[in-house]
Amino acid sequence: MAFEGLSSKLQDITRKLRGKARITESDLKDMLREVKLALLEADVNYKIVKDFIAVIQEKALGQDVLKSLTPGQQVIKIVKDELIELLGGQESKINFTPNPPTIIMLVGLQGSGKTTTAGKLANILRKQGKKPLLVACDVYRPAAIKQLQVVGSQLSIPVYANENSKDVVHIAKQAVSVAISKLNDVVILDTAGRLHIDEELMQELKNIKANVRPHEILLVVDSMTGQDAVNVATSFNESIGIDGVVLTKLDGDTRGGAALSVKKVTGRPIKFAAVGEKLSDIEVFSPERMASRILGMGDVLSIIEKAEEAFDEEEAKKIEESLKKKEFDLDDYLTQLRQVKKMGSFSSLLKMIPGMANINDLKVDDKEFVRIEAMICSMTKEERRNPRLLNASRRIRIAKGSGTTVQQINQFMKSFEVTQKMMKKVQNGKGGLKNMMKNFNPNDIKQYMK
């Protein structure tokens, strides 16, 4: 999980602060020392850490925080505000030209994930109402063109390629002409990379920039390379000038040093973060939401957005109608389970819920949901509609059919009863998903998962 080590340490520190009625200068110094160590262990640039700590210290001491009624909460707010600033301050979006097509050039080293990112970016822009065209400008790496074509095919997004030419400037120009004729309002150039930064690579990118004049140059970097990612960003920015950064593999970066350093060092914002292997696993990078996640304050808005994107409207209406007529049954449960699975890992979703990150004894195995699906699919239609029919012999049959044990069936049915009670609350409530999330009590999930 992204920032796991840093997040755990900072949450421990803020928890200690919340429990204090009074904070002395000595307490503040101890806290800042712990924050400093946590950031350094997360592979954040030393100079950035030093400046970050200095700003927090100045603000905490300069606002009579230590003498206030809630000094702990005020110090936490200062830490959060500075963390947001460190991550970029605010969301930085793509600058679309009023005269389409908007040309986006992706650059980066080989292995950073440019081709997959090109597809992910096209996917997220299409959801925003754009009509993207992917362009294969990597004419050197074996099967690079084929890889982009496969990605485009999976997303049903057109790909322009010229396998008979090695002139990438000519290919890019041809692609823009095709985009204009086909009414594609976004052109995404997937350029070549190298295993290291060299003059030949930079010259090719400079030639594309000079001749095609992209509106956005986005650097794709592997966040798991830590400070090396920041060094790469600095080199590309100095050589060709970049407009923003796309961080890949952020879900696997437990330290987070690249995300916390790149904006401060390069002056260029992180615009997108790739958070998984699926072509839908990319999100606009939000400094405020990311800071909240790191500090264990949750990210309800992201959950709502994921739900609105993943949940099928027709299925949701069917479940709503069934709730009005009868009890929530196992068919409804299976439908909901499959919708939630589209949103991503259940473990990662829990981390976005306020208060959940602080429940240390909460263990969630995503494989459990695969087992649950197998259990329900091993039941007859009558059993799914009326779970009260599940006597001992039926449970033995279901256990054999799903590759589980009777004990696991019993545990699931107990948790299903809790779900039925929760769904009754939803049925009686108003305001939909957003209202549910605002009134969410972490203890409900904790009780459910036991």
C-alpha positions in Angstrom: 0.0 0.0 0.0 1.2 3.5 -0.8 2.9 5.4 2.0 2.3 2.5 4.4 5.4 3.0 6.5 5.1 6.8 6.6 1.4 6.7 7.2 1.7 4.3 10.1 4.4 6.4 11.8 2.6 9.7 11.3 -0.7 8.3 12.5 1.1 7.1 15.7 2.5 10.6 16.2 -0.9 12.4 15.7 -2.6 9.9 17.9 -0.3 10.8 20.8 -1.0 14.5 20.1 -4.7 14.1 20.2 -4.5 12.5 23.6 -2.7 15.5 25.2 -4.6 18.3 26.9 -1.4 20.4 26.9 1.7 20.4 24.7 5.0 21.8 25.8 7.9 23.0 23.6 9.6 19.8 24.6 6.7 17.7 23.4 6.7 19.6 20.1 10.4 19.0 19.6 10.0 15.3 20.3 7.1 15.2 17.9 9.1 17.0 15.1 12.0 14.7 15.6 9.7 11.7 15.1 8.2 13.3 12.0 11.7 14.1 10.6 12.8 10.4 11.1 9.5 9.1 9.5 10.0 11.3 6.4 13.7 10.4 6.0 12.8 6.7 6.3 10.2 7.3 3.6 13.1 8.3 1.3 12.1 12.0 1.2 14.9 14.4 0.1 16.8 15.6 3.2 16.6 19.3 2.3 12.9 19.0 1.8 12.5 17.3 5.2 14.6 20.0 6.9 12.5 22.8 5.4 9.2 21.0 6.2 10.1 20.6 9.9 11.3 24.2 10.1 8.0 25.5 8.7 5.9 23.4 11.1 8.0 24.5 14.1 7.7 28.1 13.1 3.9 28.0 12.7 3.3 25.9 15.8 5.3 28.2 18.0 4.2 31.4 16.3 0.4 31.0 16.7 0.2 30.5 20.4 -0.7 26.9 19.6 0.8 25.5 22.8 -1.4 27.8 24.9 -4.6 27.0 23.1 -7.4 24.8 24.3 -6.8 22.1 21.6 -3.1 22.3 20.9 -2.8 18.8 19.6 -5.5 19.3 17.0 -3.9 22.6 15.9 -0.5 21.0 15.4 -2.1 18.1 13.4 -3.8 20.7 11.2 -0.5 22.5 10.6 1.2 19.1 9.7 -1.7 18.3 7.3 -1.6 21.7 5.7 2.1 21.5 5.1 1.9 18.0 3.8 -0.7 19.2 1.3 1.6 22.0 0.2 4.5 19.5 -0.1 2.4 17.3 -2.4 1.6 20.2 -4.7 -1.1 22.3 -2.9 -3.9 21.6 -5.2 -5.0 19.3 -8.1 -3.2 20.2 -11.4 -5.2 19.2 -14.4 -4.5 18.8 -18.1 -4.6 22.1 -20.0 -6.8 21.5 -23.0 -6.5 23.7 -26.0 -9.6 25.5 -27.2 -8.6 24.4 -30.8 -8.5 20.6 -30.7 -6.7 18.3 -30.8 -4.8 18.7 -27.5 -1.4 16.9 -27.9 0.0 15.1 -24.9 3.5 13.7 -25.1 4.5 11.0 -22.6 8.2 10.8 -21.9 10.3 8.7 -19.5 12.8 6.0 -19.1 12.3 2.4 -20.4 10.4 0.3 -17.9 8.6 3.2 -16.2 5.3 2.1 -17.6 4.7 4.7 -20.4 2.7 2.5 -22.8 0.3 1.2 -20.1 0.0 4.7 -18.7 -0.9 6.0 -22.2 -3.8 3.6 -22.2 -4.8 4.5 -18.7 -4.7 8.2 -19.5 -6.7 7.7 -22.6 -9.3 5.8 -20.6 -9.7 8.4 -17.8 -9.9 11.2 -20.4 -12.6 9.4 -22.4 -14.6 9.2 -19.1 -14.3 13.0 -19.0 -16.0 13.1 -22.4 -12.9 13.3 -24.6 -12.2 11.3 -27.8 -8.5 10.2 -27.6 -6.2 8.8 -30.2 -3.1 6.8 -29.0 0.0 7.1 -31.1 2.9 4.6 -31.3 6.1 6.7 -31.4 8.4 4.1 -29.9 9.9 2.5 -33.0 12.9 0.9 -31.2 11.7 -1.4 -28.5 10.6 -4.8 -29.8 6.8 -5.2 -29.8 6.3 -1.7 -28.4 3.8 -0.9 -31.2 2.0 -4.2 -30.7 1.8 -3.6 -26.9 0.1 -0.2 -27.5 -2.3 -1.8 -30.1 -3.3 -4.5 -27.6 -3.9 -1.8 -24.9 -6.0 0.2 -27.4 -8.0 -2.9 -28.4 -8.8 -3.7 -24.7 -10.1 -0.2 -24.2 -11.7 0.2 -27.7 -9.6 3.3 -28.2 -8.0 3.8 -31.7 -4.2 3.6 -32.1 -2.2 5.2 -34.9 1.0 3.4 -35.9 3.3 3.4 -39.0 5.4 0.3 -38.8 7.2 1.2 -42.1 8.7 4.4 -40.7 11.4 5.1 -38.2 10.9 8.8 -38.4 9.0 9.6 -35.1 8.5 13.3 -36.0 6.8 12.3 -39.2 4.7 9.6 -37.4 3.6 12.2 -34.8 2.7 14.7 -37.5 0.7 12.1 -39.5 -1.1 11.2 -36.3 -2.2 14.7 -35.7 -3.6 15.0 -39.2 -5.5 11.7 -38.7 -6.9 13.0 -35.4 -8.2 16.1 -37.1 -9.8 14.1 -39.9 -11.3 11.6 -37.4 -12.4 14.3 -34.9 -10.2 13.0 -32.1 -9.8 15.9 -29.6 -6.8 14.4 -27.7 -3.7 12.9 -29.2 -1.4 10.9 -26.8 2.1 10.3 -28.0 3.8 7.2 -26.5 7.5 8.0 -27.1 10.5 5.8 -26.8 12.6 5.4 -23.6 16.0 4.3 -22.7 17.5 2.4 -19.7 19.2 5.6 -18.8 19.2 9.3 -19.8 21.3 9.9 -22.8 21.8 12.7 -25.5 20.2 10.6 -28.3 17.0 10.1 -26.3 16.7 13.8 -25.3 17.5 15.0 -28.9 14.6 12.8 -30.3 12.2 14.2 -27.7 13.4 17.8 -28.4 12.7 17.2 -32.2 9.2 16.0 -31.5 8.6 18.9 -29.2 9.9 21.5 -31.7 7.9 20.0 -34.7 4.7 18.9 -33.1 4.4 21.4 -30.3 2.6 19.3 -27.7 0.4 21.2 -25.3 1.4 18.9 -22.4 4.6 17.0 -21.8 4.1 14.5 -19.0 6.9 12.6 -17.4 6.1 9.0 -16.4 8.2 7.8 -13.5 8.2 4.7 -11.4 7.5 5.9 -7.8 9.1 2.8 -6.4 12.6 4.0 -7.4 12.3 6.7 -4.7 14.9 9.5 -5.0 16.0 8.2 -8.3 12.6 9.1 -9.7 13.1 12.7 -8.4 16.6 12.8 -10.1 15.0 11.5 -13.4 12.3 14.2 -13.2 14.9 16.9 -12.6 17.0 15.8 -15.6 14.0 15.6 -18.0 12.7 19.0 -16.8 16.1 20.6 -17.3 16.6 19.0 -20.8 13.2 19.3 -22.5 10.9 21.0 -20.0 7.9 19.0 -18.6 4.5 20.2 -17.5 3.7 17.5 -15.0 4.5 14.0 -13.7 2.6 10.7 -13.7 3.6 8.4 -10.9 3.3 4.7 -11.7 3.2 1.8 -9.2 2.1 4.2 -6.4 0.1 1.3 -4.8 3.3 -0.7 -4.3 5.4 2.2 -3.0 5.3 1.7 0.8 7.7 4.7 1.4 6.3 7.5 -0.8 9.6 9.5 -1.1 9.1 10.3 -4.8 5.6 11.6 -4.3 6.6 13.8 -1.4 9.7 15.2 -3.2 9.1 15.6 -6.9 6.9 18.8 -6.8 9.3 20.6 -4.4 12.5 19.6 -6.3 11.2 20.1 -9.9 8.6 22.7 -9.4 6.3 20.6 -11.6 3.1 19.1 -10.2 2.1 15.4 -10.0 -1.0 15.3 -12.3 -1.9 11.6 -12.2 -1.1 8.5 -10.1 -1.4 4.9 -11.4 -2.5 2.8 -8.4 -2.9 -0.7 -9.8 -2.4 -3.0 -12.8 -5.8 -2.6 -14.4 -6.3 0.0 -17.2 -8.8 1.7 -15.0 -6.4 2.0 -12.1 -5.4 5.7 -12.5 -6.6 8.8 -10.7 -6.1 12.5 -10.8 -3.5 13.2 -8.1 -5.1 15.2 -5.3 -2.7 16.5 -2.7 -5.4 17.2 -0.1 -6.9 13.7 -0.4 -3.5 12.0 -0.4 -2.5 14.0 2.8 -5.7 12.9 4.5 -5.0 9.2 3.6 -1.4 9.5 4.9 -2.6 10.9 8.2 -5.4 8.3 8.5 -8.2 10.9 8.1 -9.8 8.9 5.3 -10.8 9.9 1.7 -14.5 9.6 1.5 -14.8 11.5 -1.8 -12.6 9.0 -3.6 -14.7 6.1 -2.4 -17.9 7.9 -3.6 -16.3 8.6 -7.0 -15.1 4.9 -7.3 -18.6 3.8 -6.4 -20.4 6.1 -8.8 -18.0 4.8 -11.6 -18.2 1.1 -10.7 -21.9 0.7 -9.7 -24.2 -0.2 -12.5 -27.2 2.1 -12.4 -29.7 -0.6 -13.5 -28.4 -3.1 -10.9 -28.6 -0.5 -8.2 -32.2 0.3 -9.1 -33.1 -3.4 -9.0 -31.6 -3.8 -5.5 -33.4 -0.7 -4.4 -36.7 -2.1 -5.6 -36.1 -5.5 -4.0 -35.3 -3.8 -0.7 -38.7 -2.0 -0.8 -40.5 -5.3 -1.5 -38.6 -7.9 0.6 -35.5 -8.6 2.7 -32.0 -8.2 1.2 -31.2 -11.7 0.0 -28.1 -13.6 -1.1 -28.7 -12.7 -4.8 -28.7 -9.0 -3.9 -25.6 -9.6 -1.8 -23.8 -11.3 -4.7 -24.6 -8.4 -7.0 -23.4 -5.9 -4.5 -20.2 -7.9 -3.9 -19.4 -7.9 -7.6 -20.0 -4.2 -7.9 -17.7 -3.5 -4.9 -15.0 -5.7 -6.5 -14.9 -3.4 -9.5 -13.8 -0.6 -7.1 -10.6 -2.3 -6.3 -9.1 -4.0 -3.3 -11.3 -4.0 -0.2 -8.3 -3.4 2.0 -7.4 -0.2 0.1 -11.0 1.0 0.3 -11.0 0.5 4.1 -7.9 2.7 4.4 -9.9 5.6 2.7 -12.7 5.4 5.4 -12.2 7.9 8.3 -11.1 6.0 11.4 -10.4 2.7 9.7 -6.6 3.3 9.3 -6.3 3.5 13.0 -7.9 0.1 13.7 -4.7 -2.0 14.0 -6.4 -5.4 14.6 -8.5 -5.2 11.5 -7.4 -7.9 9.0 -9.0 -8.1 5.6 -8.2 -10.9 3.2 -9.5 -10.0 -0.3 -9.4 -13.8 -1.2 -12.3 -14.2 1.3 -14.6 -12.5 -1.2 -13.7 -15.0 -3.8 -14.7 -17.8 -1.4 -17.9 -16.0 -0.6 -18.8 -15.7 -4.3 -18.1 -19.5 -4.6 -20.4 -20.3 -1.7 -23.3 -18.2 -3.0 -22.9 -19.7 -6.5 -23.0 -23.2 -5.0 -26.5 -22.5 -3.6 -29.8 -23.1 -5.4 -32.0 -20.2 -6.5 -34.4 -21.0 -3.7 -31.6 -21.0 -1.1 -30.3 -17.7 -2.3 -33.8 -16.1 -2.1 -34.5 -17.7 1.3 -31.3 -18.3 3.4 -33.5 -19.8 6.2 -33.6 -23.0 4.1 -29.9 -23.6 4.8 -30.0 -26.5 7.2 -27.0 -28.7 8.1 -27.2 -31.1 5.1 -27.6 -28.2 2.7 -24.5 -26.5 4.2 -22.5 -29.6 3.8 -23.4 -29.8 0.1 -22.6 -26.1 -0.4 -19.2 -26.5 1.3 -18.3 -29.4 -1.0 -19.4 -27.5 -4.0 -17.5 -24.3 -3.2 -14.3 -25.9 -1.9 -14.9 -24.5 1.6 -15.7 -25.9 5.0 -19.1 -25.9 6.9 -17.4 -23.7 9.5 -16.7 -21.1 6.8 -20.3 -21.3 5.6 -21.5 -20.8 9.1 -19.2 -17.7 9.6 -20.3 -16.2 6.4 -24.0 -16.7 7.2 -23.5 -14.9 10.5 -21.8 -12.0 8.8 -24.6 -12.0 6.2 -27.2 -11.5 9.0 -25.2 -8.4 10.1 -25.3 -7.2 6.5 -29.1 -7.6 6.4 -29.4 -5.5 9.5 -27.2 -2.8 8.0 -29.2 -2.8 4.7 -32.4 -2.3 6.7 -30.8 0.9 8.0 -29.9 2.0 4.5 -33.5 1.2 3.4 -34.8 3.5 6.1 -32.2 6.2 5.6 -32.1 9.1 3.1 -29.5 10.8 1.0 -27.9 7.8 -0.7 -24.3 6.8 -0.7 -22.9 10.2 0.2 -25.1 10.5 3.3 -24.2 6.9 4.3 -20.5 7.7 4.2 -20.9 10.9 6.2 -22.6 9.0 9.0 -20.3 6.0 8.7 -19.2 4.4 12.0 -16.0 2.4 11.7 -17.1 0.1 14.5 -19.9 -1.2 12.2 -17.3 -2.6 9.8 -15.1 -3.8 12.7 -18.1 -5.7 14.1 -19.0 -7.0 10.7 -15.4 -8.3 9.9 -15.1 -10.3 13.2 
